[in-house]
Amino acid sequence: MVAQLLRLKLTLLRNSLKRSTMQIVGLIIAGIYGLGMLGLVLVGLAALGAADAQTIGTVAVLAGSAVILGWLVIPVVASGLDMTLDPTRFTTYAIPMKSLLVGLALSGFIGIPGAVTLLAAMGTAASWWRHPVAGVVALMCGALAALTCIVASRAITAASTSLASSRRFKDVSGIVLLVPLMLLGPIIGSVSAGISDLSAYLPSLANTLSWTPLGAVWAVPAEVAQGAYGAAGLKFLIALATIAALAWIWKVCLAKALVTPAFAGGSQRGAGKMGFFTWFPQTPTGAVAARCLTYWIRDPRYSAGLIIAPLLPLVLVFAGSQAGGLGSMGTVLGYGGAFAAFMIAWSISSDISYDNTAFALHLATGISGRADRSGRVVAAAVLALPLGLLFSMVGAVVSGNWAAFPATLGLVFVATGAGLGLASIFSARFIMNVPLPGESPMKSKPGNNFSSVLVQLAGFGGAGLLCVPVAVLVVIAAVSGQPMFGWLALVAGVVFGAGYVALGIRWGAREYNQRGPELLLAVSVDR
């Protein structure tokens, strides 16, 4: 049965590669990237071998702990990163639990992340080339560490699946965990700035981690190399207990998930209020705008963007304060608002893909392309423009430079207009590989990820070019200090932004009218 599961994983991977050439290209690029990173790690480990045993152990424990932590956190954020062998698909098969666990664990190594982790973990033996016995122990502990990573990710995925009978838990947990990940750079920078002596702090941190489930398995070779066989034995027992505990948690959660529906039906509820449908006129455009705005608030795939977009300027502020001092915070915050507004505007580039089969309602009711495109644009603009305006005002208050306010506002208008215009065309032209309705917003699905990345890059690049005329005026206003150029940037931003939106709706409506059935077929296949 274990061999059957491994063959199934290989067959699914092979079949997914047959779906499109872009999928093969994406896998090749990912493979080259993974091999490149693996090569760098192995060279670094071999070079590290020239250091003393304590230094090698410190580096191995800190890096290894981060790897295990990553395998624990990422599946929660992405709700099961690799869903090729989704355990819920085996609910109708009487597969023995032991075989299922072993098969799913070993299948985790069939794939670039699992294979690279295994090779890199076992490659830590290269750092012990001056200590042959420790090198042999590192080979064994590396394999155990890689298996711990796989089992940990499976356990956390099974646990979240078990809790998914409360669907809101999975959605909210993914979004909430995303916030500290977005702010990881500023957090690390602040912590590093607060630590005056890293050379004394890091060995102490590594020593503490070496007695925890995160770092014990990585610390065993260092203890062997230093002759501390008692400590090595204790830490190896901690490592074995860790993987045993994770396997038990995985088994319990998986057993429950296999007999529990992923989403329990809700209780009967009475009629509610009309919500956003009372905000807009009773026209096709108003109906689409109200429906889309409802999705922005209630669908985690959209609402995640509402959380991420306001955080982006804060990350830019941190980077700007590191480079230009605290005096640049206000300026960066003001201009960062344009980026935040663009991110929300650009989100509708995947609107039809997110609709999935619900898009049939638009075709069945005969909504014109212009009404469809306009409604989606209105819903996104209602959220994007106030956000950009808010950051521009806060930036002006913090910097005390209200003279730059018109220029930053012009940048907000043109960035929002460029995003809305391009997204109106792209969403009617390209179908993205996005999570299905009800799935986690961070779920990564096997499919045309590479082509989706190219589409996203093309959209970002195109929007950047469209913003150039206004950006030039903004730069001139900042350099010359002449308020006139700031007001010209505001006028140009409004004119260019409105023009981009009008052109995008017109072009996108033509694509929608011509390709509506094809779009429905494409999103219906992605089930």
N, C-alpha and C positions, 0 to 999 in steps of 0.2 A: 504493500500500500504506500509506503514511504517513497519507493522508487516511482510509483505511479504518479504521486503528487509532484515529484521533481520533473518527471516527463511532461506533466500537464503545464507546469510553469514554463518550461522551455517551449512547448508548443504554443502557448499563449503569446509569449514574446515573439516567436517566429511569425506567427500570424499577424501580430500588430505591426511588424515591420513590412508586411506585404501590403498594408493598407495604403501607403503612399511613399513616394521617393523621399519626401521631406522628412518622414519619420526615420528613414535610414540615415539621412544626412545628419539629423539631430543626434541619433545614437552615436554616429562616428565622431561628431564634434565632442559630445559628452565623454566618449571613451578616450579621445585624445587628451581632453582636459583632465580626466581622472588619472590617466597614466602619467601625465606631466606632473600633477600634484604628488602622485605616489613616488615618482622618481626623485622629486625635490626632498620629500620626507626621508626617503632611504639614504640619500646623500647626506642630508643633515644629521641623521642618526649615526652614520658612519663617522662623520666629522666629530660628533659629540663624544664618540668613544675615546678621544684623546684626553677628555677631562677626567677628573677623579670620580669615584663611584657615587659619592654623595650628590655631586652636581648632576650626574646622569639620572640618578633616582629622582631628584627634584623635578627635572624637566619631564621625565616620563610620567610621574604621578600627576603633575599639573595638567599636562596635555591630555593624558589618558582620562582623567576625571572629566575634563571638558567634553571629550568625545562621548563618554557614557551619558553625561548630562544632556548632550545634544540629541542622542538617540532616544532619551526619555521625553524631552520637551517637544521636539519637532513633530512626532506623530500626533500629539495632542493638538498642536496648532494647525497641522494639516489634516487632522482627522484620518490618520492612516495613510502615510505618504505613498506606499506601494500597495495598491488594492488589486493587484493582478490575481492573487489568490485570496479573495475576500472570504473570511470564514463563514459569513452569513450565507454564502452560496452553497455551503455544504449541509445546510439544515435538513434537507430531504434525504441525505445519504447516511446510512448507518456505519460511518467510519469509526473504528475504535479510537477512543480519545488519545491513547498513547501514540498510535501511528499518526494521527492528525497533528499532534503537537510536534513530534519529531520531523514530520514532513514539512510543516509550515516553518519550523525553525531553520532547517537546512535550505529551504527554498529562499530564505532571506539572503543567502550568499549568492544567489543567481541574480545578478544585477550589479550595476556599477557601484552604488554606495556600499552594499554589503561586501562585494569582492574587494574594493579598495580598503575598506576598514579591516578586513581579515588580513590582507597582505601587509598593510601598514602596521597592524598590531603585532603580527609575527615578525615583521621587519625590525622591531625594537631590539631583536637579538643582535642586529648589526652594531648597536652602540656598545655591546659588551664583548667586542672582539679581543680585548685585553684580558677578559675574564671568561674562559671557555665554559666553565660550569654554569656561571650566571647566564651565559648565552643560551645554553640548552634549556635552562629554566624559563628564560624569556620567551623562547619558542612556544613552550607549553602554556605559559601564562597569557601569551598573546592570543593564542587560539581560544583560550577560556574567556579572555576579555571580549573578543569579537563575538563569541557566542552569547556572552552576557548582554552585549549591546542589542543583538537581535531579539533575544528573549525579553529584554526590558521594553523594547519598542512594541513587541507583540502583546506583552502584558498590559501596557498602558492603552494600547489600541482596543484590546478586548474589554478592558475596564470601561473605557468611554463608550464602546458599543453597548455594553450592558446597561450603562446609565442613559443610553439614548432613548429608552422608553420615555424619558423626559427630554424631548428634542431640544428644548430651549437650553438645557444644560450644555449640550455639545456646542451649540452655536455661541452661547455667551462665553464659555470657557475658552474657545478658540480666539474670540475677539479680545477678551481680557488679557490672555497671555501674549497677544500680539503687541499690546501697548509697551510692556517693558522691553520686548525685542526691538521695537522701533527706537526706543530711547537707550538702547544698549551702549551705543557709542558715548553719549554724554555721561551715562552712569559710570562706565569704565574710566572715562577721562577724569571724572570728579574723584573717584576712588583713588586713582593713581596719583592725582595731585595731592590728595590728603595723606598719602603714605610717603614719608620723607626718605626712608631707607629700604628700597626694594630688595637689596641684597640680603638684608636680615629678615624681611617679612616673608619673602617667597619660600625659603626653606622651612620656616615655621609653619606656613600654610600647607606646604606639601607634607610635612610630618603629621599634621592633623588629619589631612585627607587620607593619608596612607592607612589610617585606622578606621576608615569609613567604607561603606560599600562602593563608593565611587572610585577610590584610589587604592584599595588594598591589593587588588590583583596586579597593579602596575608596580607596586613597591617590593614585591617578593624578590625579583632578581637583584635589586640593589642590596637587600638585606643579605642575600646569599653571597654577593660579591664582597661584602664587608665582614663576613664570617658570623653574622648574627642569625644563626640558624633557628633559634627559638622564636625570634620575632618573625622570621620568614614563615615558619610553620603556622604561627597564629594568624598572620595576614592571609596565608593561603586558605586557612579554614574560613576566614571571613569571606573570602572570594567565593568559596564553594557554598557557604550558607546563603550568600547573596543570590547566586543563580538558582539555588534550590527554592528560595523564597519567591523569587520572580516567577519561576516555573509553576509553583503552586498557585500563585495569584492568577497567572495566565490560565491555568487549567480550570480554576473555579469560575472565573469571569467568562471564559469561552463556553464552558458547559451551560452557564446561565444564558449566554447570548444565543446559543444554538436552539434553545427552546422558548425564547422570548421574542416576540415581534420587535423589530427595530423601532417602530413608531406605533405606540398604542393609540387607538382611536379616541378622540376627545368626546367629552360628554355633550349631550344635546344642549344647545344654547339658543336663547331667544334672539329675535331680530335686534340688531344694534343700530348705531347711528350711521349716517351716510359719510361721515368723516370728510375727507378732502373733496368729495363729490359735491359738497355744498359750497365749496370755495370757487369753483370754476363754472362758466356758462354751460348750459346744456347743449353743447355742440360736440361733434366728433373730436375736435382738438381738445376741448375741455375734458371730455371723458378720458381720453388717453393721458392727459396731464395728471388728472386726479388719480387714475390707476397707477401711473408710474410713481407719483409722489407717495402713494400708499406703500408701494414696494420699497421705496427708499427708506421708509421708517420701519416696516415690519419684516422685510426679507433680509436676513443676516448677510447675504451676498452683497447687498447694496449698503446696508448700514455699517458694515465694516469699513467701507470707504469713507463714510462720514466721520469715523473715529480716526482713521489713518491720516486723512488730508490735513486736519488742523495740527497734527503732530509734526508734519514735515517742516513747516517754518521754524518750529522750536528746535529741530535738529540742525537746521541751517543756522539758526542764531548761535547755537553752541559752537559750530564750526567757525562761524564768523568771529565770535568773541575770542577764540583761540588764535586766530590769525590777525585780527585787527583791534583786539582789545574790547573792553566793555562799551566803549563809545560807539562802536559799530552796531550794537545790538538793535537799536531802533530802526536803523536803515535796513538792515538785513530782514528784520521782522516785517517791515513795510513791503519790500519787494518779494519776500517769501509768500505773502498773501496771494500774489498773482499765480505762483506755482500751485498753492493749495486750491485756488479756484479752478485752475486748469485741470487738476487731477479729478475733481468732481465732474467737470464738464466732459472730460475724456471717458469717464466711466460708462457713458451711454454707448460707447463704441461696441459694447458687448450686449446691448439691450435685447436684441432679437435672440441671441444665443441664450441669454438668461431666461427669456420667455419659454423656450423649448416648445412643447406642443401647444401651450396656451396661445402661441402666435396664431394658431388656426382661427381663434376668435376674431382677430383683426381682419383676416381674409373673408371669413364667413359673413361678417357684418358689412363688408364692402367699404371699410374705411380707406379713404384715398391716401396715397403716399404723402401728399402734402400735410394732411391732418395728422397722420401717424408721426411723421418727422417733427412737425411743429409741437405736438403734445409732449413728446419726449424731451425736446429742447426746453420747453417752458418749465417742466418739472425740475430738470437739472439746473436751469438758470436761477430758479427760485432759491436754490440752496447755494450755488456757487458764488453768485454776485454778492449777497450779504456777507458771506465768509471773507471774500477778498476785501470788501469794504471795511469790515471789522479789523482785519490785520493792518490795512493801510492806516486807519485812524490810530490804532494802538501804536504802530510804528512811529507815527508823527508825534504822538504824545511822549513816547519814551525818548525819542531823539530830540524833541523840542524844535524840530525843523518842519514847520507847517508849509514852508515854501516848496518842499518836495512832494507834498501831498497830491497835487494835481497829476504829477508825473507818475507816481505809483498807482494812482487810480486809473490813469490811462493804460498802464501796463496790465492792470486787472481786467479791464474791458477787452483789450485785444487778445489776451491769453484765453479768457473765457470764450470769446467769440470764435477764435481759432479752434479751440477744443470742441466746441459744440458743432461748428461747421464740418470739421473733418470727421468727427464721430458720427454725424448724421449720414455721411457717405459710407464710411467704413462698415457701420453696423448693417447697412443694406447690401453690402458687397461681400463681406467676409463673415464666416461663421467661426467663432472661437471655440476652443476646447475648454469649456467652463464647467464648474460643478452644476449638477442638476438641481432643480427645485427641491428643497428639503435637505440638501447635503451641506456640509460645512463650507463656508466661503473660502477656506484655505486648502481644500482638498485638491490634490494634483491627480489628474486622470491620465492613463496611457492614451496617446492619440497624437494629434497634430500640434504638439507643444512647440516644436521648432518654428513652424509656419506662423503660429500665433505670436511668437516672440518677434519674428520679422515684421508682422503687421503692427505690433505695438511700437517697435523701433521706428518704422516708417511714419507712424502717426506722431510720435514725439519729434522726429526730425522735421516733418512737414510743419508742425505747429511752431517749432522754433524759427523756421524760415519766415512764416507768416507774421511773426511778431517783430521781425527785424526793423521795419520802418519806424515803429513806435519806440523800439528799444534804442535806436540811434538818437531820436529826440530826447529820450530820457537821459542818455549818456551826455549829450550836449548840455542839457539843463544842469546836470550835476557838475560837469567840468567848468562851464562858463559862469554858473551861478545866476544866470538870467532867468527870472520867473517866466518870461514870455515863452521860453521853450518848454517849460513844464506845462503851461496851459495848452500849447500846441500839441504836446504829447497826449493830453487828456482828450482834446478834440479828435486827434488822429485815432486814438484808441477807440473812441465811441464809433467813429465812422468806419474804420477798418473792421472792428469787431462785429458791428451790425451787418456790414457787407459780407463778411465770412459766413455769418449765420444764415443770411438770406441765400447766398450761393450754395451753401451746404444743404439747406432744406430742399432747394430746387433740384440739385443734382441727386441727392439721396432719394427724393420722392420719385424721380425717374427710374432709379435703380429698383426701388421698392415695387413700383407698378409693373416693371418688366420682369422682375425675378421673384415675385411673391411666392408662387408655387414651389420654385426651386429652393427658396429659403426654408419654407415649411418642410419640404422633404429632407433637407440637410439637418434641421434641428430634430426632426422626428427620428432619424437614424441614430442620433446621439442619445440613446435611452439607456 
